[in-house]
Amino acid sequence: MTTANRKPKRKRTAAEKAAKKRRRLEYMYVFMNGKQKRIKRPPTVEGMDPEEFIRQNADPVWLHQNEMWEYIDDSSDGQE
C-alpha cells in the first residue's frame, strides 16, 4: 500500500485519553520469560513504598501503637 491510499489516523476522544492515562498510572509493563506482560504497579505513598514512608515519617508513639517496634530507633527517644 502506498501512503496515498491510507486513511488518516483517528484522533482519540477525551474519554479514551483519560482511560489511557488511568491505565498507564495503574499498570506497568515488565518482561517475563521473554514476553512483555502488564502487571499492577506496587502501591506507593508520595513516590516511595509504604514501609519507607513509615520509617521516615512516623513517631515512636504511633509505631508502638501499631506494633511496629522494629522501626523504633533508640537514639531518637527525645531525651538528651
C-alpha positions in Angstrom: 0.0 0.0 0.0 1.2 3.4 -0.8 0.9 6.3 1.6 -1.7 8.0 -0.7 -4.2 5.2 -0.2 -4.1 5.1 3.6 -6.9 6.8 5.5 -5.7 9.3 8.2 -5.3 8.2 11.8 -8.2 8.8 14.0 -7.7 11.1 17.0 -8.5 9.8 20.5 -11.5 11.2 22.3 -11.2 12.8 25.7 -12.6 9.7 27.3 -10.1 7.5 25.5 -7.3 9.7 26.5 -8.4 9.7 30.2 -8.7 5.9 30.2 -5.3 5.5 28.7 -3.8 7.8 31.3 -5.5 5.9 34.1 -4.2 2.6 32.8 -0.7 3.9 32.5 -0.8 5.1 36.1 -2.3 1.8 37.4 -0.3 -0.7 35.4 3.3 -1.2 34.3 5.0 -3.4 31.7 7.7 -5.9 32.6 9.4 -8.7 30.6 8.8 -12.3 31.9 10.3 -15.2 30.0 11.0 -13.0 27.0 7.4 -11.7 26.8 6.1 -8.3 27.7 3.4 -8.5 30.5 1.2 -5.9 32.1 1.2 -6.0 35.9 -0.3 -3.7 38.6 2.1 -1.2 39.9 3.2 -1.6 43.6 1.4 0.8 46.0 3.3 4.0 46.7 2.9 6.9 49.1 4.4 10.1 47.8 6.5 8.2 45.3 8.1 5.7 47.8 7.0 2.3 49.1 4.8 2.5 52.3 7.3 0.9 54.6 10.0 3.5 53.7 7.4 6.3 54.1 6.5 5.0 57.6 10.2 4.7 58.6 10.8 8.3 57.7 7.7 10.0 59.0 6.2 8.0 61.9 6.8 9.0 65.5 7.7 6.4 68.2 4.2 6.6 69.8 2.5 5.7 66.5 4.9 2.9 65.8 4.3 1.5 69.3 0.5 1.7 69.0 0.7 -0.2 65.7 3.2 -2.8 67.0 6.0 -1.8 64.6 8.7 -2.0 67.3 11.4 -3.0 64.8 11.2 0.6 63.3 11.6 2.4 66.7 15.1 3.9 66.9 16.5 4.0 70.4 18.7 7.1 69.7 15.7 9.3 68.9 13.7 9.0 72.2 13.7 12.8 72.7 16.0 12.8 75.8 19.4 14.4 75.5 
